[in-house]
Amino acid sequence: MEIRENLNGTVAVNGATVVGFIAPEKTCHLCGFDKTIYFDQHDAYACPACKQWLEGACSDPQCSYCPKRPAHPFSQNETSH
């Protein structure tokens, strides 16, 4: 798996790009992968190895992030090539 943090505030994951950063202080609690990604668009952390969000969506009906969050990160509509 190729993961690269770019100077423009994006992260490249296997050729796809997301706005965010590599979170060195977070390890995936599901698979143990140590390069989790923070997604600016969803204000949430995700694991590129197991393609899961690392926390659940909130229940705040006024939240501008969680209602738009897809079921799984790194989906086709979530990244740009």
N, CA and C atoms as an extended XYZ file, in Angstrom:
243
Properties=species:S:1:pos:R:3:atomname:S:1:resname:S:1:resid:I:1 pbc="F F F"
N         0.846       -1.171        0.000 N   MET     1
C         0.000        0.000        0.000 CA  MET     1
C         0.894        1.238        0.000 C   MET     1
N         0.615        2.152       -0.917 N   GLU     2
C         1.385        3.389       -1.006 CA  GLU     2
C         0.571        4.544       -0.424 C   GLU     2
N         1.114        5.183        0.608 N   ILE     3
C         0.464        6.328        1.244 CA  ILE     3
C         1.475        7.464        1.294 C   ILE     3
N         1.061        8.619        0.782 N   ARG     4
C         1.968        9.769        0.757 CA  ARG     4
C         1.197       11.032        1.134 C   ARG     4
N         1.737       11.785        2.090 N   GLU     5
C         1.142       13.063        2.467 CA  GLU     5
C         1.751       14.146        1.581 C   GLU     5
N         0.906       14.916        0.928 N   ASN     6
C         1.354       15.955        0.007 CA  ASN     6
C         1.406       17.313        0.702 C   ASN     6
N         2.156       18.232        0.158 N   LEU     7
C         2.299       19.563        0.745 CA  LEU     7
C         1.038       20.411        0.633 C   LEU     7
N         0.113       20.033       -0.244 N   ASN     8
C        -1.100       20.824       -0.460 CA  ASN     8
C        -2.263       20.424        0.445 C   ASN     8
N        -2.013       19.657        1.499 N   GLY     9
C        -3.077       19.273        2.426 CA  GLY     9
C        -3.877       18.071        1.984 C   GLY     9
N        -3.296       17.252        1.120 N   THR    10
C        -3.962       16.033        0.676 CA  THR    10
C        -3.087       14.826        0.981 C   THR    10
N        -3.715       13.662        0.927 N   VAL    11
C        -3.010       12.399        1.118 CA  VAL    11
C        -3.314       11.515       -0.084 C   VAL    11
N        -2.275       10.946       -0.666 N   ALA    12
C        -2.435       10.008       -1.780 CA  ALA    12
C        -2.398        8.594       -1.216 C   ALA    12
N        -3.436        7.827       -1.515 N   VAL    13
C        -3.540        6.439       -1.066 CA  VAL    13
C        -3.723        5.577       -2.304 C   VAL    13
N        -2.677        4.833       -2.659 N   ASN    14
C        -2.711        3.986       -3.860 CA  ASN    14
C        -3.189        4.742       -5.094 C   ASN    14
N        -2.719        5.971       -5.259 N   GLY    15
C        -3.059        6.755       -6.435 CA  GLY    15
C        -4.303        7.608       -6.305 C   GLY    15
N        -5.147        7.358       -5.324 N   ALA    16
C        -6.330        8.183       -5.086 CA  ALA    16
C        -5.960        9.268       -4.076 C   ALA    16
N        -6.624       10.408       -4.140 N   THR    17
C        -6.290       11.531       -3.274 CA  THR    17
C        -7.484       11.941       -2.427 C   THR    17
N        -7.236       12.188       -1.145 N   VAL    18
C        -8.256       12.715       -0.242 CA  VAL    18
C        -7.692       13.956        0.442 C   VAL    18
N        -8.570       14.900        0.795 N   VAL    19
C        -8.151       16.080        1.544 CA  VAL    19
C        -8.062       15.676        3.005 C   VAL    19
N        -6.885       15.862        3.586 N   GLY    20
C        -6.675       15.472        4.975 CA  GLY    20
C        -5.206       15.284        5.261 C   GLY    20
N        -4.915       14.455        6.260 N   PHE    21
C        -3.524       14.212        6.636 CA  PHE    21
C        -3.380       12.840        7.273 C   PHE    21
N        -2.136       12.348        7.302 N   ILE    22
C        -1.823       11.106        8.008 CA  ILE    22
C        -1.785       11.437        9.491 C   ILE    22
N        -2.454       10.646       10.302 N   ALA    23
C        -2.543       10.893       11.743 CA  ALA    23
C        -1.596        9.947       12.486 C   ALA    23
N        -0.359       10.382       12.740 N   PRO    24
C         0.630        9.484       13.352 CA  PRO    24
C         0.284        9.045       14.771 C   PRO    24
N        -0.580        9.796       15.445 N   GLU    25
C        -0.932        9.444       16.821 CA  GLU    25
C        -2.043        8.406       16.904 C   GLU    25
N        -2.654        8.072       15.778 N   LYS    26
C        -3.768        7.117       15.778 CA  LYS    26
C        -3.379        5.829       15.068 C   LYS    26
N        -3.671        4.719       15.707 N   THR    27
C        -3.508        3.393       15.113 CA  THR    27
C        -4.895        2.791       14.977 C   THR    27
N        -5.138        2.069       13.908 N   CYS    28
C        -6.446        1.448       13.705 CA  CYS    28
C        -6.707        0.415       14.796 C   CYS    28
N        -7.814        0.572       15.503 N   HIS    29
C        -8.175       -0.376       16.562 CA  HIS    29
C        -8.765       -1.670       15.994 C   HIS    29
N        -9.037       -1.695       14.692 N   LEU    30
C        -9.594       -2.892       14.064 CA  LEU    30
C        -8.514       -3.823       13.521 C   LEU    30
N        -7.488       -3.238       12.864 N   CYS    31
C        -6.463       -4.086       12.238 CA  CYS    31
C        -5.043       -3.769       12.697 C   CYS    31
N        -4.850       -2.673       13.442 N   GLY    32
C        -3.530       -2.318       13.942 CA  GLY    32
C        -2.675       -1.501       12.986 C   GLY    32
N        -3.212       -1.141       11.821 N   PHE    33
C        -2.445       -0.355       10.850 CA  PHE    33
C        -2.087        0.995       11.461 C   PHE    33
N        -0.851        1.451       11.223 N   ASP    34
C        -0.375        2.649       11.924 CA  ASP    34
C        -0.355        3.928       11.088 C   ASP    34
N        -0.987        3.940        9.937 N   LYS    35
C        -1.062        5.159        9.131 CA  LYS    35
C        -2.521        5.477        8.826 C   LYS    35
N        -3.252        5.865        9.845 N   THR    36
C        -4.643        6.230        9.630 CA  THR    36
C        -4.709        7.622        9.010 C   THR    36
N        -5.820        7.912        8.363 N   ILE    37
C        -5.992        9.152        7.617 CA  ILE    37
C        -7.140        9.954        8.226 C   ILE    37
N        -6.900       11.266        8.401 N   TYR    38
C        -7.967       12.173        8.818 CA  TYR    38
C        -8.588       12.765        7.560 C   TYR    38
N        -9.915       12.637        7.411 N   PHE    39
C       -10.658       13.194        6.282 CA  PHE    39
C       -11.228       14.543        6.699 C   PHE    39
N       -10.747       15.624        6.099 N   ASP    40
C       -11.284       16.954        6.401 CA  ASP    40
C       -12.775       17.032        6.101 C   ASP    40
N       -13.178       16.491        4.975 N   GLN    41
C       -14.562       16.587        4.514 CA  GLN    41
C       -15.559       16.004        5.513 C   GLN    41
N       -15.143       15.013        6.285 N   HIS    42
C       -16.060       14.337        7.205 CA  HIS    42
C       -15.677       14.498        8.669 C   HIS    42
N       -14.594       15.247        8.956 N   ASP    43
C       -14.124       15.447       10.324 CA  ASP    43
C       -14.023       14.097       11.042 C   ASP    43
N       -13.373       13.134       10.374 N   ALA    44
C       -13.303       11.777       10.908 CA  ALA    44
C       -12.020       11.080       10.458 C   ALA    44
N       -11.606       10.095       11.247 N   TYR    45
C       -10.425        9.289       10.941 CA  TYR    45
C       -10.855        7.975       10.307 C   TYR    45
N       -10.011        7.474        9.393 N   ALA    46
C       -10.307        6.214        8.716 CA  ALA    46
C        -9.023        5.432        8.501 C   ALA    46
N        -9.174        4.126        8.354 N   CYS    47
C        -8.037        3.252        8.102 CA  CYS    47
C        -8.018        2.872        6.622 C   CYS    47
N        -6.920        3.177        5.918 N   PRO    48
C        -6.852        2.788        4.514 CA  PRO    48
C        -6.629        1.293        4.312 C   PRO    48
N        -6.135        0.600        5.332 N   ALA    49
C        -5.874       -0.838        5.209 CA  ALA    49
C        -7.171       -1.649        5.251 C   ALA    49
N        -8.022       -1.375        6.236 N   CYS    50
C        -9.273       -2.148        6.337 CA  CYS    50
C       -10.490       -1.370        5.831 C   CYS    50
N       -10.245       -0.129        5.357 N   LYS    51
C       -11.292        0.705        4.753 CA  LYS    51
C       -12.514        0.865        5.655 C   LYS    51
N       -12.235        1.242        6.912 N   GLN    52
C       -13.298        1.464        7.885 CA  GLN    52
C       -13.099        2.812        8.571 C   GLN    52
N       -14.204        3.431        8.974 N   TRP    53
C       -14.130        4.622        9.808 CA  TRP    53
C       -13.695        4.192       11.197 C   TRP    53
N       -12.937        5.011       11.894 N   LEU    54
C       -12.451        4.640       13.220 CA  LEU    54
C       -13.357        5.109       14.340 C   LEU    54
N       -14.404        5.831       14.011 N   GLU    55
C       -15.428        6.188       14.989 CA  GLU    55
C       -16.764        6.262       14.267 C   GLU    55
N       -17.807        6.079       15.032 N   GLY    56
C       -19.142        6.128       14.454 CA  GLY    56
C       -19.575        7.551       14.169 C   GLY    56
N       -20.594        7.688       13.360 N   ALA    57
C       -21.168        9.000       13.078 CA  ALA    57
C       -21.896        9.502       14.320 C   ALA    57
N       -21.950       10.806       14.474 N   CYS    58
C       -22.634       11.372       15.641 CA  CYS    58
C       -24.145       11.372       15.412 C   CYS    58
N       -24.889       11.691       16.442 N   SER    59
C       -26.349       11.705       16.338 CA  SER    59
C       -26.913       13.123       16.299 C   SER    59
N       -26.050       14.119       16.161 N   ASP    60
C       -26.483       15.515       16.123 CA  ASP    60
C       -27.170       15.809       14.790 C   ASP    60
N       -28.453       16.149       14.807 N   PRO    61
C       -29.156       16.417       13.549 CA  PRO    61
C       -28.642       17.669       12.835 C   PRO    61
N       -27.941       18.538       13.542 N   GLN    62
C       -27.391       19.760       12.954 CA  GLN    62
C       -25.966       19.577       12.421 C   GLN    62
N       -25.396       18.401       12.596 N   CYS    63
C       -24.024       18.142       12.165 CA  CYS    63
C       -23.911       18.287       10.644 C   CYS    63
N       -22.888       19.000       10.208 N   SER    64
C       -22.706       19.182        8.766 CA  SER    64
C       -21.765       18.141        8.160 C   SER    64
N       -21.229       17.235        8.980 N   TYR    65
C       -20.282       16.230        8.499 CA  TYR    65
C       -20.892       14.833        8.373 C   TYR    65
N       -21.419       14.334        9.469 N   CYS    66
C       -21.831       12.924        9.538 CA  CYS    66
C       -22.942       12.514        8.569 C   CYS    66
N       -23.967       13.331        8.360 N   PRO    67
C       -25.015       12.893        7.425 CA  PRO    67
C       -24.515       12.663        5.999 C   PRO    67
N       -23.424       13.320        5.620 N   LYS    68
C       -22.885       13.190        4.259 CA  LYS    68
C       -21.811       12.114        4.161 C   LYS    68
N       -21.471       11.514        5.275 N   ARG    69
C       -20.382       10.534        5.291 CA  ARG    69
C       -20.838        9.207        4.684 C   ARG    69
N       -20.073        8.654        3.733 N   PRO    70
C       -20.451        7.358        3.150 CA  PRO    70
C       -20.261        6.225        4.158 C   PRO    70
N       -20.836        5.089        3.878 N   ALA    71
C       -20.727        3.944        4.789 CA  ALA    71
C       -19.275        3.519        4.976 C   ALA    71
N       -18.477        3.618        3.921 N   HIS    72
C       -17.068        3.217        3.986 CA  HIS    72
C       -16.192        4.304        3.376 C   HIS    72
N       -15.077        4.618        4.024 N   PRO    73
C       -14.156        5.594        3.441 CA  PRO    73
C       -13.419        5.002        2.240 C   PRO    73
N       -12.799        5.854        1.481 N   PHE    74
C       -12.013        5.444        0.315 CA  PHE    74
C       -12.864        4.807       -0.775 C   PHE    74
N       -14.177        5.104       -0.771 N   SER    75
C       -15.041        4.606       -1.842 CA  SER    75
C       -14.776        5.426       -3.100 C   SER    75
N       -15.243        4.978       -4.224 N   GLN    76
C       -14.977        5.626       -5.509 CA  GLN    76
C       -15.393        7.095       -5.501 C   GLN    76
N       -16.552        7.414       -4.927 N   ASN    77
C       -17.025        8.797       -4.932 CA  ASN    77
C       -16.330        9.649       -3.871 C   ASN    77
N       -15.505        9.056       -3.055 N   GLU    78
C       -14.836        9.737       -1.955 CA  GLU    78
C       -13.442       10.224       -2.328 C   GLU    78
N       -12.872        9.683       -3.376 N   THR    79
C       -11.496        9.989       -3.740 CA  THR    79
C       -11.424       10.519       -5.159 C   THR    79
N       -10.347       11.197       -5.462 N   SER    80
C       -10.118       11.634       -6.840 CA  SER    80
C        -8.834       10.992       -7.337 C   SER    80
N        -8.760       10.747       -8.609 N   HIS    81
C        -7.563       10.122       -9.200 CA  HIS    81
C        -6.826       11.119      -10.042 C   HIS    81
